[in-house]
Amino acid sequence: MLASLTIHDAHDQLARHDISSLELTEAIFDRIVQFDPILHAYLHLAREAACAQAKEADARRAKGEDTPLLGVPLAIKDVICVKGLPATAGSKILQGFVPPYDATAVARLRALGAVFLGKTNTDEFAMGSSTENSAYGVTHNPWDIKRVPGGSSGGSAAAVSADLCLGAFGTDTGGSIRQPASLCSVVGIKPSYGRVSRYGLIAFASSLDQMGPFAKDVRDAATLLGVIAGHDPLDSTSMPIEVPDYTAHLRPDIKGMRVGVPKEYFIDGMQPEVEQAVHQAIEVMKSLGAEVREVSLPHTDYGLPVYYLLAPAEASANLARFDGVRYGLRVDGRDLWSTYKGTRGQGFGPEVKRRIMLGTYALSTGYYDAYYLKAQKVRTLIKGDYEAAFKEVDVIACPASPTTAFKIGEKADDPLQMYLSDVFTLNQNLAGICGISLPCGFDGQGLPIGLQINGPAFGEEKIIHAAYAYEQATDWHRRKPMINE
Amino acid sequence: MSITRQDVQHIAELAKLNLSDAEEALYQEQLSAILDYAQRLNALDTEAIPPTATVLPLRSVMREDVARPSLPVDEILANAPARSGDSFEVHVILED
């Protein structure tokens, strides 16, 4: 079945002229028509435009061009701007907004001949861990449709998992790529902060956001990362340093690689099967020759309060632009101020409002020192923990999520409970380091478990190497969900 | 609760958000819980610790002062809820 191909297998078939990009694209749309009404991974489908892109890719290939993404159909999270396709950020406040430009990452993909199938569902403004905060309905986990796919990039994760695209892009501010990858049994990479341009990414928290790939295996994820990574003059927070060839690090031998296991990441309250599966994965790495040792990240527990002060503070500034003036929803009032208040009051959902309020409070006069500044100082300590650990080990292995996929509605009423889903993924954004999540097993109910591997800032080749070695020694990545109606 | 109803109203005013009575009550409760939880940061002595605003060493990134083409005005205004010529139209801001 064409839709179940990996990007690298599809490339090989395209290169041999066994299939055309148009056939591949149509096959995936047929599958989308069949399964997306159940899953709701997509917010917008671009069949006509995608088929036009596919035909163009086929024409380029006929003239002798051959690159890894030429004619490859991908899905893009709806917080990322694709010219001519809607971008709602999962919010009513951007209903009807059509970006007049491509995000830099998207422009690079487009230039290489990738095909854009559509925009995927997301928690509103990327704020959430389940995709339940989308103003346009929840996405269902392909492994059990009564459960969440994780968030905020739940649509992208589900789409890859259910073979409704060959690969996808999402964003990760506090875990929004790694956690849904874990819950949906796909590979997801959060690049180091500054590795990938944020130009064209609808901003949530400017010092934490990164765009990254979802894929069916580590090889594909490495390929996708290589295309979007690199300095962009349009993003002054992108590092002007070289991008390695990540695919050159897809080696199955990790003899002598020092793998750190942080004791603070194996805690009461995490699902026992998750703990077991991750420990087993670490044993596999040991059997492949890795040197496994315990490390400590002493400020781990402070990550949650730090994140839930800094991220909302940054969001309160970034979301000030949504005011009914230049784009999206406008709720007209008797004057400018009431237009702002009405537009924002109606256009933003509860979680977004909650975080804007939290952030505004933390930054306000009289509270700035006690909350925002304090959190920034603790952020320095958390970053320091990782710097110290990476002097002793090459990579760190830990869970991506304390539990497998929870039921839709289960955590919706208690925001703090929902925030706890992110405990294993927040600190890496605060420290600015990189992380990959990949399948490492399933629980007793057949729900996916993910292994997270973290590396130092701009050390993506290390986590790709470690992840590839583990993946190739196991079979988890070949399992596919049976989507029940 | 650490946050009062007046605090909620003040923040909503700063953030330009219209809230219903029910929302005010809900957020008062939820924000108080979250901010109470954030108090645990006080267990750490950060007197001598510098704050991290960005994890990167980049500061004041500049470019050459050379004019480049901007996005076409019509494309930008295509998303405008209200347009007047080449401008976004809004309510009067300054009254005489």
Chai-1 contact restraints between the chains, C-beta under 6 A:
chainA,res_idxA,chainB,res_idxB,connection_type,confidence,min_distance_angstrom,max_distance_angstrom,comment,restraint_id
A,F97,B,N79,contact,1.0,0.0,6.0,A-B,restraint_1
A,P100,B,L71,contact,1.0,0.0,6.0,A-B,restraint_2
A,P100,B,E75,contact,1.0,0.0,6.0,A-B,restraint_3
A,Y193,B,V55,contact,1.0,0.0,6.0,A-B,restraint_4
A,G194,B,L56,contact,1.0,0.0,6.0,A-B,restraint_5
A,S207,B,T54,contact,1.0,0.0,6.0,A-B,restraint_6
A,S236,B,V61,contact,1.0,0.0,6.0,A-B,restraint_7
A,P305,B,Y37,contact,1.0,0.0,6.0,A-B,restraint_8
A,P305,B,A38,contact,1.0,0.0,6.0,A-B,restraint_9
A,P305,B,R40,contact,1.0,0.0,6.0,A-B,restraint_10
A,P305,B,L41,contact,1.0,0.0,6.0,A-B,restraint_11
A,L309,B,A38,contact,1.0,0.0,6.0,A-B,restraint_12
A,G324,B,P81,contact,1.0,0.0,6.0,A-B,restraint_13
A,V325,B,F88,contact,1.0,0.0,6.0,A-B,restraint_14
A,V325,B,V90,contact,1.0,0.0,6.0,A-B,restraint_15
A,R326,B,F88,contact,1.0,0.0,6.0,A-B,restraint_16
A,Y327,B,N79,contact,1.0,0.0,6.0,A-B,restraint_17
A,R330,B,P81,contact,1.0,0.0,6.0,A-B,restraint_18
A,D335,B,H91,contact,1.0,0.0,6.0,A-B,restraint_19
A,L336,B,V90,contact,1.0,0.0,6.0,A-B,restraint_20
A,L336,B,H91,contact,1.0,0.0,6.0,A-B,restraint_21
A,L336,B,I93,contact,1.0,0.0,6.0,A-B,restraint_22
A,Y340,B,K16,contact,1.0,0.0,6.0,A-B,restraint_23
A,K341,B,K16,contact,1.0,0.0,6.0,A-B,restraint_24
A,K341,B,N18,contact,1.0,0.0,6.0,A-B,restraint_25
A,G342,B,N18,contact,1.0,0.0,6.0,A-B,restraint_26
A,R344,B,K16,contact,1.0,0.0,6.0,A-B,restraint_27
A,R344,B,L17,contact,1.0,0.0,6.0,A-B,restraint_28
A,G345,B,L17,contact,1.0,0.0,6.0,A-B,restraint_29
A,G345,B,N18,contact,1.0,0.0,6.0,A-B,restraint_30
A,K353,B,L17,contact,1.0,0.0,6.0,A-B,restraint_31
A,I356,B,A15,contact,1.0,0.0,6.0,A-B,restraint_32
A,M357,B,I11,contact,1.0,0.0,6.0,A-B,restraint_33
A,M357,B,Y27,contact,1.0,0.0,6.0,A-B,restraint_34
A,T360,B,I11,contact,1.0,0.0,6.0,A-B,restraint_35
A,T360,B,L14,contact,1.0,0.0,6.0,A-B,restraint_36
A,T360,B,A15,contact,1.0,0.0,6.0,A-B,restraint_37
A,Y361,B,I11,contact,1.0,0.0,6.0,A-B,restraint_38
A,L373,B,P51,contact,1.0,0.0,6.0,A-B,restraint_39
A,K374,B,L41,contact,1.0,0.0,6.0,A-B,restraint_40
A,Q376,B,P51,contact,1.0,0.0,6.0,A-B,restraint_41
A,Q376,B,T52,contact,1.0,0.0,6.0,A-B,restraint_42
A,K377,B,T46,contact,1.0,0.0,6.0,A-B,restraint_43
A,K377,B,I49,contact,1.0,0.0,6.0,A-B,restraint_44
A,K377,B,P51,contact,1.0,0.0,6.0,A-B,restraint_45
A,V378,B,L41,contact,1.0,0.0,6.0,A-B,restraint_46
A,V378,B,L44,contact,1.0,0.0,6.0,A-B,restraint_47
A,R379,B,T52,contact,1.0,0.0,6.0,A-B,restraint_48
A,T380,B,I49,contact,1.0,0.0,6.0,A-B,restraint_49
A,T380,B,P50,contact,1.0,0.0,6.0,A-B,restraint_50
A,T380,B,T52,contact,1.0,0.0,6.0,A-B,restraint_51
A,P415,B,Q30,contact,1.0,0.0,6.0,A-B,restraint_52
A,G432,B,V55,contact,1.0,0.0,6.0,A-B,restraint_53
